[in-house]
Every structure is written in C-alpha cells, then in structure tokens.
C-alpha cells in the first residue's frame, strides 16, 4: 500500500466519526461491551429509581473520599461499609440474567411481577440489596463483639451463622451478575473443597463444617471475604478507579489516541502501531482489558482496516495492546496494590518502578510482530495530512498533568492514598480549563455516580477472590498443590514453570484483573517460591503476566472477542492471531524468572545483558511468526528464526551466541537473495530496452 493511505485525522474535528463518535457508533460499542463484558450489563432505564441509586452512589463515593482524608474507622469496619454499599448497588443495578436487562413487560401481570419483567428494579433485587446491606452492616455494628475474647470462648451465635452463610451466598450472586460465572465457579469449587476435602481423592484435608467455613469466610478479620483483596480495594483501588473516571471526564482517551497517531502513524503499519501506543497509554488508567479494547478499538480498528490490515488482525492487535495495558504502571489493572501487600518489604512505590521494564518489553514484542506483519503485507504509514496536528497536541499537554502528579508523589515516598487524592484534585481542577469538560453541579453528580458504578465489579471480584484465597489458606491446599505439581514434573524446574503458566492461563480465563491476580497469586505463585529459589517478586510477576494473557488466549479470550465484535471478524481467529502477536511477550516472564535482574533484582550489568539478548530474541521470534525478516522467509528460515530467538533468550552465553549466529546468518542469506533478485530484475529490464535493437 502506498504512503498516500488516507484515514480520518484522529485529532481533527472534521473527521466525523473519528474524533466524535456518532450516536450509532456509541450504541454499537455499548452492544459489544454488553455482549462480551458482564460488568457492562447494568440497568439504564431506572425511572424514579435513578434518584435512589444515584443518591446511594454519590454517598458511596463521597464516603471513600472522606475516609481517605480522615480514616474514621479501622480497616475491617471500613471494608464492611465498602462492601455493604457495593453489594446493595450491584443488586439494584445488575439484573439476574442478561435476558432481564431492561426487559419489557409481556402483559401477564403476575408472571411479570414474579420474574421482574417491566420493572425498573424488581422486588426480589430490592430484597437482595437490602439483605446485602444488612449482612455487612451487621459486621460493622457488631465489630467489637466479633473481635472480642467472648467469641473465642463462647463461639458464634446462631444469628452469626445465618448472617455468615447469607453473606457468602449474596457475595457469590452479586459477583455472578457483574463479573460473570468463571470466578464464581472457582470460588464454588474452593468452598466445596473446604466442606468435603476429607473425601477428596487428592489433596485431602480434614474437612470443615458449614458453620466453620462460613464464619471463616465472612466473620473473620483479615481472611476470606474481608481479607487482603477487599481491604486493598477499600483503601486504594476505589480511589484510583475514581481517579481514572476523572481522567476520562477530561477526555484524556482522545488525547492518548491523537498522541499515539502523531508519534507512530507515519511509519510502516502506522495505524496498528498507534493502536499499541494508545492502548498502552489508556491501560495506565484502565482496570479492564475488555473495556480498554472497546474504548480504543472503536477508533483504532476501523483505521487499521482502512490501512489494509485484515479484520481479524486489527481486532487481535487492539486486544493484544489493551491486554498489555493491564501490566502498565501505575495502576496495573488495580492489581498492583494487592501485589504490594503480598510481597514483604516492597512498597507500592517501588513496585511500579520494577514493573516498567516488563511492561515496555511486552509492548516492544507487540510492536515487532506488527512491524513484520505490515512489511509482509506491504502496509505503509499514514499520510502526514491525516495525522493530528502537533500544535493542537501541545495545547492539550496539560491533560497529562494528573498522571505526572500521581507518579511524582508516589516516587517522592507519599502513600498511594495521598497520591490518589492529589491526582483526583489535579484532574478536578483541570476539568474547568475547557468548556466541554467543565463540571456543572449535574456533571459533578454524574462523575460521582460513575465512580461508584465503575468500582462495583472490582469490589465484587476482590470479595470472591478472597473466598478462594481464604479456602486455600484454611485447608492448607497451597502447600499440597505445590508438592504435587513438583512431584508430577519430576522436580524439573522448566516443566514446573510451563505447568504453572498453563495453570495461570486456565485460572485467569474470564476473570477481571484484580481477581485474576489474587487467584493466581494464591494458587500458583507459592509453587515457585516455596519449592525453588525464585525471588518472591519474580514469582508474583510471572503469574500476574500469564493470568493477564488469558484475556487473549483461546478458548476464553474475552478481549479478542470484544475486538472481533468491533472489527466484524471471526472471534476465535482473532484470539489465535492475538497470541501470535503477543508471542514474544510470552517469553518475558520466563526471562525474569531466570534472570531476575530485569526486575531490578541484580546488578545493572546483568540487567543490560538480559535486555540485549531478550530484545534480539524477540526480534527473531516475531520475524519467524510473521514470515518476514529482511524479506519474505521460507519455512526453514521461519523455524530457524523462532529457534534462534528462543536460544537468545536462554540465560547461557554460548547458547545465546548460537541464537545470534542463526539470526545473523539468515539476515545475510536474505540480503544476498534480495540483491540477486534486484540484479535479475535490472538485467531483464536491460534486455527489454530499445538499446538492444
């Protein structure tokens, strides 16, 4: 394709659908989200209930801002209020099934009333919401007794048992509605294992009674539902999600798109490379790879298709980039805060510095795959006239200030809570600089409501993930699982690594980022650091990476499905292609397990050496998978490129040198072949010239 490929200018108001999506485009995007993402299936036709739910949402958000400033309650009490409001709002907003979402009445009054069709919020959801409020407020108001010695001596009361059982069931149902079945199934299996583990053929334990399991899961401070995930959600995650809502209100997403196209749009495969940059930037403040895919993809996927990329490749590119956004500091899909709690002696401020290199390497791998694919397909960059205006970008550079403030305050040593508040305040002030983002009283209320609603799926996922983590702890499953897997692998470290990777890809399927990390960190990470000499941070980053990559790994590759919905492509084909684009990224976790210097756990010389060999290795693997290096490759060259790339990654100098020799050899062969072909073409052209007559 020539360099004159045109597309709507990303930053140009005259670009119609590109700069300001039409109502039809917005509706199509919402449909894709609702089809793929459970968290987007909330009621919109609320009638007078909008006042009730809106009021609760505003109070919910304001309480968290107040609690961040004043810390009026201890962690458990604060977490119970956090979960009380979230549970009630989930039942008020999310229907029991997709078919009941804004479903019209059928005319049969009795059936419609019982099922809830035609109701803004059906009666049973009101009862469930109030029950969720009651169970969590029960913990809040009875906190003193629940932590007293009297419970240890006299035990729990019958009402305690009822509240605990009901509380667990309500959390599971709320999570099913706004997150989906996968995490609920995992939690359900964990609970069944806790109850009937004494009958299990493998990993047997003594078994727990219903009362003991329920009270451990709901009435114990620091474990189960009120364990670390929900505590972190209440203290940190909510604030950073609200910070992201404030940034969205300032229209930073469009700025990220325009900046990405300005930086990369004119190069080979420009629209696809811009999609990678834009999604990486948006991922810094996004907590969902699916939402990121739809938000960015509604703009980038049509441009990629217009540039000449096939629909499934455009969908896969956006899904790969958006999934990678979940590993981008400072938020890292909201999992960074929990990881900082799981790794002793590591502050959140230090974690985001450690995560920078792995994140950039992931995007480098995606960039390489896209570059070679574009070379293979002959897709060039966009015309300069189609790119956003640089002067306009400079005028909007202030939009980055909240991110700069939050990163600088974190690096200065301030707490994440304080940094989030500074970031929110900065974004709030910036919103008044432009007429289109200036907050009227109504707009301010809408932002506060959006802050609460955005957090609901994350809160539910954290609570349910706490059930999994609590069951693993109380039954001792973690130690047994690690020993069993090591025995199955015959003690071979590389086989164990591969098995842990597969386990993370399976456990992470269909899970939001925070729950994904909690589950994989609880089940899989201990296998590495308890049985092998693997640094704790390396083990947690390994499972975090592969848990996230489940979003683009078939068969349950939700981000790829979302991208395919926008591109009009085959979902499974998009998923397979996404794995191919991200294949170099699949090497990265192995490298920082074998060479922890990439996670700043070594000398700078070790880090530089690992970076050089890894980058060269990713070039080989990406070129081999795309079928293009310095020219089109044959089957033998493709196999050798992939093998050479993997050899470069292996942490043994002589093996890396063999891999480098393979890549250099293929490069020389392709250069010679290209020169010979050019010479033959020139010779044939000379034979046909009039001079020979």
N, C-alpha and C positions, 0 to 999 in steps of 0.2 A: 504494500500500500504506500502511496506517495506521502511526502511530508505535508501535502496540502489537505490531509484529512481534516475535516471540519467537524465541530461539535458545538453545542451551545456553550457560550463562555460562562464558566462557573460563577464568576463574580459579577456578571452583567445583568442588570435588572431587566434588560430586554430579552434575556434568554428564556423568558417564559417559564416553562416547567422546570428548568434547571435551577434558577435562583429562587423562585417562589412556587413551590409545587401547587398544582391546581387542586380543587376540591376532590376531583376524581382520583388524582394521584394519592391524596391523603387517605381516601377511602380504600383504595387498593392496598396501600401499605398497612392500614389497620386490619384489613381482612387477612393478609398474610400473617400478621402477628397473632391474630386470634386463632388462626388455623394451626399454627405451629407452637405458640408460646402460651402456656396455661396462665401465666401471670397477667396476660393482656385480656383475659376473658372476664372482665368485670362489668357490672351493670352500668349503663349510661342513662337509661330512661328511668329516672328515680322519682319524678314528680315532687311532692312535698317532702319525701324522704331525703331529698338532696339537702334540705336545711338541717335535718337531724345529723346525717352522715357528715356533711360539711362542717357542722359545728364540732362534732367529736374529733374530726380530723385536724381542725385548727387547734383545738385544745391539746391534742396529742403532740403536734409539732411544737407548739409553744412550751409545753411541759419539758420536752427534751432540751430545748434551748435554755430554759430556766435551770434545769438540772445540771447542764454543762457549766453554768456560771456559778451556781450556789451549792451544788451537791447536797441537797436537803435530806437524802436518805442513804442508808448503806446499800451495798451492791445488790443484795438479794431483794430487798424491798423495791429498789429502783427497777430491777429486772421484772418483778411481778407486775408493776404498773405498766412497764413496757409491753409485756405480753398480754395484759388484760385489755388494753386499748386495741392492740393489733388483732387479737382473736375476735373481739366484737366487730371491728371494722371488716374483717375478712368475711364473716358470715353475712353482714349487711350488704357487702359489695359483690361477692362471688357466688353465683348460683350453684346448686348441687350438681348440675350437669350442663354440658355445652348446649344441649337442646333447649334448656330453660332460660338461656340468656336472652332477655328482653322478648320472651315468647308471648305472642298474643293469646287472648282467651279463645276457647273453642265454642263457647255458648252453653256448655254444660256447667252450671254454676257450682254444683257440689264437687265434681271432678276437678274443675279449675281451681277451686279453693283448696282442696286437699293436696293437689300436685303443685300448686303455686303458679299456674299459668295465668298471665294477665295481671299479676300482682307486681307492684314495684319492688317490694321486699316481702316475700311470703311469710306467713305466720310462724312456720317452723324455723326459718332462718332468724327471725327476731328472738325466738326462744333460745336457739343455739348461741346466738350472740350474747344474750344476757347470761346464759349459763357459763360461757367462757369468761365473761366479765366477773361473775360471782366466784368461780374457782380460783382465779388469780388474785382477786381482792381478798379472798379468804386467807391466802398465804400472806398478803401484805398486812392485814389487820391482826392476824394471829401469829405474826412472826416471833414475838417474844416467847410464846409457849413452845413453838416448834423447834427453837434452838436451845430451849432450857433443858436442865437435867431431868425434869419430870417426864419428858418423852422418853429419855433413855431408860428411866426406871419403870415407869408405868406403861410405856408403849403408846401407840397411837389410838385415838378413839375411833368408834365405828364411823362417825362423820368424816374423820380424816381419811379413812379408807375410801369412802364414797367419793369425796372430793378428788382424791388422787386418781382413782380409776377414771372418773368422768373427765378430769383434766387431761389425762393422757389421750383418751379417745377423741376429745374435742380438738386437741392439737393435731392429731393424725388426720382428722377430717378437714380441718382448716388448711392443712398443708396439701392434701389431695386436691382441694379446689383451686388453690392459687399457685401451686408449684407443679403438681402432676403426680402420677402414680409411682414412678420409679423410686423416689426417696421413701415413699410410704411403704412400698413393698420391702425395701431393705430394712426399714425400722420394724416392720411387722415380723419379718424373719428373725430379727435380733430379739424381739420380745418373746417369740415362740421358743427360741433357743434358751432364753433365760428361764422360761417356765418349764420346758421339757428337756433340758440339756442332759438330765440324768438318764434319758432313754436314747440319746444320740449315739449312732454307731461310731462317730469320730468326734474328737474334741469334747469328750464327755466331762460334765461337771455335776455337782450335787443337786442342782435344780433349785428353783426359788418358788415360793408361794405367790399367788396373785397379789396378796396384800404387801408382801415384802418388795416385790418387783415394782408395784405401783408407787409405793411410798419412796422407794429409792429413785424412781424416775421423776416424781413430782413434788415431793416434800423434803428433799434433801438439798441443802445449800452447797453449791459447787459441783454437783453431779447431776446427770440426767438432763431434764429439760432446762433446769436453771444452772447448768454447767457453764463452762467457759464460752461456748459459742453464743449463747443468749446474753451473757454478761458483756461480751465484747460488742455484740450487736447494740445493746442498750447504751453502752458508754461511748463507742467510737463510730460504728458502722452507720448508725442513723444520721449522725452529724455529717459524715462525708457524703452520704447519699443526698442529703438536703443541699449540701454544697454543690453537687452535680446538678440538681434541679435548678439552683440559682444560675449556674453557668449556662444551662440550656436556655433559660429565660433571656440571657444576654445575647443569644444567637451565636454562641461560640462554635456550634457544629458547622454552620455555613462558613465561618471563618477558617476552621480547620480544613474543610473541603477546598476552599479557594487557595489557601496557603500550600496545600499538598499539590494542587494542579500547577501552581506557579513554579514550585520547586522542581517537579519531575515531569510535567505534562509534555514537554517538547522532546523528551528523549525516547528511545526505542521502547515501544509498548507503553507510552506515556500514561494513558488513562488507567491502565491496570496498576502501574507503579504508584500513581497518585492515589488510587484506592487503598493501597497498602499503607501509605503515609497517613492518609486521612483517618483510616480506621484505627491505626496505631495511636494517633493523637486523641481521637474520641474515646478510645479504650482507656485512656488515662483517667477518665471521669465516669466511665460506664461500668455497671455491675452485671451486665448480661451480654454474652456474645450474640445471642439471637436478636436482642433489641438493637445492638450495635450494627448487626448485619442489615437489618431492615432500615434503620435510620440512615446509614451511609449508602447502602445498596440501592435505595430508591433513586439516588442521584448518580452513583458511580456505575452501576450495572448497565443502564441504557447507554452511557457514554462508551463503555468498554465494547458493547455490542456494535455500536456505530463505528468504532475504530477498526473492527474486523475480527474481534475475538468471538469465538463460538459461545452460545448462551451458557452451556454447562461450565465452560472455563471462566466466564465472567462471574457466574454465581459462586464457583469454587474459590476464585481469587478473593472476592469480598468476604466469604465465610472464613477463609484462612486468616485474612488480616484481622477481621473482627474478633476471632477467637484469640489471636495473639494479643489483642488489646487487653485481655484479661490478665496478662502477665506483666503489663506495663505499670511501673510505679507512677504516681504514688499510691493509688488505691488498690491495684492488682485484683480487681473484681471483688473488693471488700474482704478478701481472704487474708491480706497481709496482716491485719490486726490480730487475727486468730493465730497466724503463724508466729508472730512476735511473742505471743503468750506461750506457745508450745516449745520454743527454743530458749532455754535459760541463758541469761547473760547477753541476750540480744534484744536491743531496743528496736521499736518500730522505725525510728530514725535511721538506724544502721541497716535495717533490712532493706529499705528502699534503695540504698546505695548499692548493696550486694546484688539486688535484682536487676540493676540497669544493664550489665553486660549480657546475661542470658536473654533478656528481652530484646536487646538490639541484635543479638545473633539470630534470634528467631526471625526477625523481620528481614535481616540480611539474606537468610535462606530463602524466604518467600520472594524477595527481590530477584535473586539469582534465577529461581525457577521461572519467574515471569519473563525475565530478560531473554533467557534462552528459548522460551516458547515463542516470544514475539519475534526473535530472529528466525526461528524455524518457519513462522507463518508470514514473515515479511511485513510485520506491522510496525510502522514508524511512529513518530510522535505527532502531537497536535500542532496545528499552525499557531504561530505566536499570537495572531489576532484573536484566536479562540481562548487564550489564557486570561486569567484575571489580571486586572491592572495592578502593577506593583505599588503605585502611589495610593490606591484605594486600600490595599493591604496595610500599608504603613499607617494610614489613618485609623485603622481598626486594631492596631497592635496592642492597644490598652486592654483588649479582651483577654490577653494572656496574663495580665497582672494578678488576678486571683490565684492562678496556678503558681506564679513566681512567689507570691507571698506565702502560700502554704508550704512550698518546698523550702524556702529560706527559713521560715520559722521552725520547721522540723529539724533542719540541719543545724540550726542555732542551739538546739537542745530543748526547745519547748515541748510540752506534751502534745500528743495528737489532738486532744480535746481543744486545747488552746489554739493550735494551728488551724483546726477546722473552723473555729469561731472567727478567727482573723480572716480566713478565706471567704467565709459567708458574708462577713461585714464588707469586705472589699468588693465582692460581686454585687452586693446590695447597693453600694454607693455608685458603682459603675453603671448600674441599670438606669440611673437617672440622667446619664450623659446623652442618651439618644431617645428621641421621641417615641420610637417604636417599642423600646424596652422599658420606658419609664413606668414605675409602679403606681397605678391608681389604687385607692382602697380596695376596689373589687379585684384588681390584678394581684395585690398582695395576699388577699384571702385565697385566690386560686393557687398561688405559689405554695402557701402553707398547706393547702389540701393536697396538692401534688406531692409535696414532701412526705406526707403520711402515706399516701397510696403507693408511692414508689417503694417504700420500705417494707410493705406488708409481706411480699413473697420472700424477701431475705430473712425477715424475722421468723416466719413460719419454718423456713428451711433450716435455720440455725437451731430452732427448738427441736425439730425432728431429728436433726443430726446429733443433737445432744442425747437423744434416746439411744442411738446407735453407739455413741461413744461411752455412755453410761453402762450399757449392757456389756460391752466388751470389757470394761474395767471391772464390773462387779462379778463377772463369771470367769475372769482370767483367760478369756479367749485369745487375747493378743499374743501371750507367750506360747500357747499351744499351737496357734496358727503359724507362727514363725518357725518353731521347731519342726512342724510337719512339712512346711514348704522346703526348708533346708534339707531335710531327710529325703524328700521326693527328688530334689535336684542333685542328690548325692554330694552335697556340700560344694558344688561347683558355683562359684560366685557369679559368673556370667549367665548361667542358666537361671539362677535366682533373680538376677536383675531383669531378665527377659520375662520371667513369670510375674514379677511384681509389676512390670509395665503392662502386661496383659490384664492383670487384676485391676489396675487403675483405670485402664480404658473401659473395662466392663463396669466397674463400680461407678464411674463418672458419667455413664450414658444417661442423658436426660436430666441430670442434676444441675441446679444453678451453682455458680462458682463457689459460694461460701460453703454450702452443704457438701459439695463435691470434695473440697479440700478437707473438711472435717472428717468425712468418711474415709478417704484415702489415707489421711494422716493417722487416723486411729487404727485402721486395719493393716495397712501396707507399710508405712514408714518404719514402725518398730522392727519389722523383719530385717531391715538393712542395718540399723544402728545397734540392735541388740545382738545380732549374730555375726556381724562383720565390722571391720574397723572403718566404718563410714562416718564422716563428720555429721553431726545432727542436722545442720542447716542443709547439707548436700542431700541427705535422705528426704527431708521435707520438700525441698525444691524439686527433687526427682518425681515424687508422687504428685506434687502440685502440677507440674508440667503435663504429665501424661493424663491426669484427671481432666485437665482443661482440653487437651487434644481429643478427648472423647466427643466433643461437640462437632468435630469434622470427620470422625472415624465411623464408617458404616458398621452395623446397620442403623444405629440410632444417632444420626449426625444432624442434630436439630438446626445448627447454624447453616449447614449446607442445604437443608430442606427450605429454610427461610429464603436463602439466596436463590434457590431454584424457583421458588414461588414468584419472585420478582422478575427473574430472567425468562420464565416460561421454559425451563429446562427440565430434563429428567432428574429427579431428586437423587437417586442412587448414583447416577453417572456424575453428578456434581460432587457427591461425597467422595467417590473414588478419586476424582480429579483433585479435590482439596487435599487428600492425603498425599498425592503426588507432588503438589505444590509445596506442601509443608514437610516433605520427606527429609530435607536437610535439617529441619527443626527437630525431627525425631532423634537425631544424633546428639543434640546438645545435652540432654540430661545425662546420657552415658558419659560424656566428656567431663562434666563437672562432678560426677561420682568418681571417675578415675583420676581426674586432675582438679582437685578442689581449689586450686589457685584461681580458677575462673570465678569462684565465689569469694575471692579475696582471702582464701584460707591458705596462703603460701607466699612465696617471695614474688617480687614483680618480674624477675627473670623467668620464673616458672609460668607466670600468667601470660607474658608476651609470647613465649614459646608455644603454649597451648592455643593461644588465639591465632597465631600464624598457621599452625598445622590444621586447626579446625576450619578456618576460613577457606584454605586451599582445598580441604576435604569436601566442604560443602559445594565448592565450585564443581568438583568432579562429579559428585552425586547428582547435583541439579542438572548439569550438562548431559549426563548419561540418561537421566529420566526423561529429559526433553527431546533427546535425539539430535542435539546441535551443540557443537563446541566452537571451533573456528569455522566450521562448515557443517553440513549435514553428516551425521555419523551412520555407519552401518551397524549391524547387530553386534559384531565382535567389539567394535570401538565403544559401543554403549555399555556393554558388560565390563570392559576394562576400565572405563571411566568411573563407574559405580564402585568397582572393586578397589581401584586406586584411591578414590575418595575416602572409602572406609578405612583403608590402610593408613592414610594420612592422619586420620582421627585417632588411631590406636596409639596409646602413650608409650611407644618404644621407638627410639630414634631410627633404628635400622629398618623397621617396618614402614615408618613414615617416609623414609628416603626412597624405599621401593615404590610406594604410592606416588611420590612426587616424580620419580623417573617415568612411571607409566603415563602420568598426565603430560609431562614434557614430550615424551615420545609420540603420543597421539597428536599433540599440538603441531609437532614438526611434520608428521605424516600428512596432516590436514593442510598445513601451509604449502607443502610441496605439491600436493594434489591440486590445490586451488590454483597455484602458479602454473602448473602444467595445463590445467583446463583453460585458464585465461590465454595461455600461449597458443593452444589449439584453436580457440575461437578467433584469435587475432590472425592466425595462419589461414584459416578458412576464409576470413573476411578479405585477406590479401589476394587469395586465389580468385575471388569473385570480382575484384576491382577491374576497371577498364584498362589499367596499366598493363595487364597481361595480354591485351588484344593486339 
